[in-house]
């Protein structure tokens, strides 16, 4: 596949795979911040669906913060990658330390992004959960499990690009999984974007504010 120009273009491509959910009153698009928000904003616009965020934080391993030993999500869900924890002999105290730090950041982001708006109602709705791509899938898996606890009628995981095995492994976490592209070899999510610059907190705030303008 050719790399996406940026997250907005990836979102428009993904939206084409989600046309069945357009113009439905029960649909809610939820993005994993930060990188998932520009993708989800395009999807929400195309589907004429409301947009919000579902905050999840990766639990990075000591000395290798990009390597996930698990993730936490709103609602008190914690998912650990037991294989990584065992292989690196990570003590429980270190897991607790990292989880406590990330819980503080999770709370900060929820407050910052929403401008005081309450979290959206999930029970009984069709949720489309979006990120900019999937490598290990730990963050998405934690988000899906947290959302399941809130009782959606249907949960759809949707991303522009994913490692093939990760896309397949998430089938048990959602009613539908849509990975627009599953290249092999995968390498990394950022490899499939010409512009993969970090999405800022301000950009997330502004995209959500625009999506919610006039809906307060």
C-alpha positions as CSV (number, residue, x, y, z in Angstrom):
1,X,0.0,0.0,0.0
2,X,1.0,3.6,-0.4
3,X,1.3,5.5,2.9
4,X,-1.5,7.9,3.8
5,X,-0.7,11.5,3.4
6,X,-1.8,12.3,7.0
7,X,-4.4,11.2,9.6
8,X,-7.1,13.3,8.0
9,X,-6.7,11.5,4.7
10,X,-6.6,8.2,6.5
11,X,-9.9,9.1,8.2
12,X,-11.6,9.8,4.9
13,X,-10.4,6.5,3.6
14,X,-11.6,4.7,6.7
15,X,-15.0,6.5,6.5
16,X,-15.6,4.9,3.1
17,X,-15.5,1.5,4.8
18,X,-18.1,2.6,7.4
19,X,-20.8,3.9,5.1
20,X,-23.3,1.4,6.6
21,X,-23.3,3.5,9.8
22,X,-24.0,6.9,8.2
23,X,-26.9,9.0,9.3
24,X,-27.9,6.7,12.2
25,X,-29.1,8.3,15.4
26,X,-27.6,5.5,17.6
27,X,-24.0,5.9,16.3
28,X,-21.3,7.5,18.4
29,X,-17.7,7.8,17.2
30,X,-15.1,7.6,19.9
31,X,-11.5,8.3,19.3
32,X,-8.4,7.2,21.2
33,X,-6.4,10.3,21.9
34,X,-4.3,11.7,20.6
35,X,-3.6,10.3,17.2
36,X,-7.0,8.8,16.7
37,X,-8.8,12.1,17.0
38,X,-8.0,13.6,13.6
39,X,-8.9,10.2,12.0
40,X,-12.2,10.0,13.9
41,X,-13.1,13.6,13.2
42,X,-13.2,12.8,9.4
43,X,-15.2,9.6,10.1
44,X,-17.7,11.4,12.3
45,X,-18.1,14.2,9.7
46,X,-18.7,11.7,6.9
47,X,-21.2,9.7,8.9
48,X,-22.9,12.8,10.4
49,X,-22.3,11.2,13.8
50,X,-21.2,12.8,17.2
51,X,-17.6,12.6,18.1
52,X,-15.9,12.2,21.5
53,X,-12.8,10.7,23.0
54,X,-12.2,7.5,25.1
55,X,-9.0,8.0,27.0
56,X,-6.6,5.1,27.3
57,X,-3.0,5.1,28.5
58,X,-0.3,2.7,27.6
59,X,1.8,1.2,30.5
60,X,5.3,1.4,29.2
61,X,8.0,-0.9,30.5
62,X,10.9,0.4,32.6
63,X,13.6,1.7,30.4
64,X,11.6,1.0,27.2
65,X,8.5,3.3,27.5
66,X,7.4,2.6,23.9
67,X,7.1,-1.2,24.7
68,X,3.7,-1.8,26.3
69,X,3.4,-4.0,29.3
70,X,-0.3,-3.2,29.3
71,X,-2.8,-0.3,29.3
72,X,-5.4,1.4,31.5
73,X,-8.7,2.9,30.4
74,X,-11.5,5.0,31.8
75,X,-13.7,2.9,34.1
76,X,-10.8,1.3,36.0
77,X,-9.9,-1.3,33.4
78,X,-6.3,-2.5,33.5
79,X,-4.9,-4.9,30.9
80,X,-1.4,-6.5,31.4
81,X,0.7,-8.2,28.8
82,X,1.7,-11.1,31.0
83,X,4.3,-12.3,28.4
84,X,6.1,-9.0,28.6
85,X,5.9,-8.8,32.4
86,X,7.3,-12.3,32.8
87,X,10.0,-11.9,30.1
88,X,11.4,-8.7,31.6
89,X,10.8,-9.7,35.3
90,X,8.8,-6.5,36.0
91,X,7.9,-6.4,39.7
92,X,4.4,-5.6,40.9
93,X,5.6,-2.5,42.6
94,X,6.9,-1.1,39.3
95,X,3.6,-1.9,37.5
96,X,1.7,-0.1,40.3
97,X,4.0,3.0,40.0
98,X,3.6,3.2,36.2
99,X,-0.2,2.6,36.5
100,X,-0.6,5.4,39.1
101,X,1.3,7.9,37.0
102,X,-0.7,7.1,33.9
103,X,-4.0,7.3,35.8
104,X,-3.1,10.9,36.7
105,X,-2.5,11.7,33.0
106,X,-5.7,9.9,32.0
107,X,-7.7,12.1,34.3
108,X,-5.9,15.3,33.2
109,X,-6.7,14.6,29.5
110,X,-10.4,13.8,30.1
111,X,-10.7,17.2,31.9
112,X,-8.7,19.1,29.3
113,X,-10.3,17.7,26.1
114,X,-13.9,18.0,27.1
115,X,-14.1,21.5,28.5
116,X,-16.4,20.3,31.2
117,X,-18.7,18.4,29.0
118,X,-19.8,15.1,30.5
119,X,-18.7,11.8,29.1
120,X,-21.1,10.6,26.4
121,X,-23.8,8.0,27.1
122,X,-22.6,4.6,25.8
123,X,-25.4,2.1,26.9
124,X,-27.6,1.0,24.0
125,X,-25.6,2.8,21.3
126,X,-23.5,1.7,18.4
127,X,-19.9,2.7,19.2
128,X,-17.3,3.1,16.5
129,X,-13.9,3.1,18.3
130,X,-11.1,4.6,16.3
131,X,-7.3,4.9,16.4
132,X,-4.8,5.9,13.8
133,X,-3.4,2.4,13.6
134,X,-2.7,-0.8,15.5
135,X,0.7,-2.4,16.3
136,X,0.3,-4.5,19.4
137,X,-3.3,-3.5,20.0
138,X,-2.9,-3.3,23.8
139,X,-4.4,0.1,24.0
140,X,-7.3,-0.7,21.8
141,X,-8.0,-3.9,23.6
142,X,-8.1,-2.1,27.0
143,X,-10.5,0.5,25.5
144,X,-12.8,-2.1,24.0
145,X,-13.0,-4.0,27.3
146,X,-13.7,-0.8,29.2
147,X,-16.5,0.1,26.8
148,X,-18.1,-3.3,27.0
149,X,-18.6,-2.7,30.7
150,X,-20.8,0.3,29.7
151,X,-23.3,-1.8,27.7
152,X,-23.2,-0.6,24.1
153,X,-25.6,-2.3,21.7
154,X,-22.8,-2.8,19.2
155,X,-19.0,-2.2,19.3
156,X,-17.0,-1.6,16.1
157,X,-13.3,-1.2,16.1
158,X,-12.1,0.7,13.1
159,X,-8.5,1.8,12.1
160,X,-6.9,2.9,8.8
161,X,-3.9,0.4,9.1
162,X,-3.0,-2.5,11.4
163,X,-0.7,-5.4,11.7
164,X,-2.6,-8.4,10.2
165,X,-2.3,-10.6,13.3
166,X,-3.3,-7.7,15.6
167,X,-6.4,-7.0,13.5
168,X,-7.4,-10.7,13.7
169,X,-6.8,-10.9,17.4
170,X,-9.2,-8.1,18.2
171,X,-12.1,-10.0,16.7
172,X,-13.0,-11.4,20.1
173,X,-13.2,-7.9,21.6
174,X,-15.8,-6.3,19.3
175,X,-18.8,-7.1,17.2
176,X,-17.0,-5.9,14.1
177,X,-13.3,-5.0,13.3
178,X,-12.5,-2.9,10.3
179,X,-8.8,-2.5,9.4
180,X,-8.8,-0.6,6.1
181,X,-5.2,-1.8,5.3
182,X,-3.2,-4.7,6.8
183,X,0.2,-4.6,5.0
184,X,2.8,-7.2,5.4
185,X,5.4,-6.7,6.6
186,X,3.9,-4.2,8.9
187,X,6.9,-2.5,10.5
188,X,5.1,0.2,12.5
189,X,2.1,2.5,12.3
190,X,4.1,5.6,11.5
191,X,5.7,3.8,8.5
192,X,2.3,4.1,6.7
193,X,1.9,7.8,7.1
194,X,3.8,10.5,5.2
195,X,3.0,12.9,8.0
196,X,2.9,11.2,11.4
197,X,3.7,14.2,13.5
198,X,2.4,14.1,17.0
199,X,-1.1,15.3,17.5
200,X,-1.2,17.9,20.3
201,X,-3.6,18.3,23.2
202,X,-4.7,21.6,21.6
203,X,-5.5,20.0,18.3
204,X,-7.6,17.3,20.1
205,X,-9.4,20.0,22.1
206,X,-10.1,22.1,19.0
207,X,-11.3,19.1,16.9
208,X,-13.7,18.1,19.7
209,X,-14.9,21.7,20.3
210,X,-15.7,22.1,16.6
211,X,-17.5,18.7,16.5
212,X,-19.6,19.7,19.5
213,X,-20.2,23.4,18.5
214,X,-23.9,24.1,18.9
215,X,-24.6,20.8,20.7
216,X,-24.2,22.0,24.3
